Amino acid sequence: MSEPTLPAGRPLTAARPATGSGGGANLADILERVLDKGIVIAGDIQVNLLDIELLTIKVRLLVASVDRAKEMGIDWWEHDPSLSSGSRRQDLVEENTRLREQLELARGGRSEQ
């Protein structure tokens, strides 16, 4: 009896993923390809009750490397103050200091109870 084959004529056993130490290399290759090319996952979730739409959630997910995202014109993380460090954080520290000084001046004019 002959071994089952795939349409290309290769034995079915050759199509099985490698296990053990070679499996990690395959996963790394797949991850590298996904990050290089990018992948988009889109979906909508809708909750209805008696034909009345109660909730709609639209999910759009892009997985790509930073370089690939920049090539596509996506760079929102560079302008998001909650994600960027440095100048924005320093601005907040300076504003906090200034407000504390103003509070102390306002308290200084009145007697504390």
Buried (B, 14 or more C-beta within 10 A) or exposed (E): EEEEEEEEEEEEEEEEEEEEEEEEEEEEEEEEEBBEEBEEEEEEEEEEEEEEEEEEEEEEEEBBBEEBBEEEEBEEEEEEEEEEEEEBEEEEEEEEEEEEEEEEEEEEEEEEE
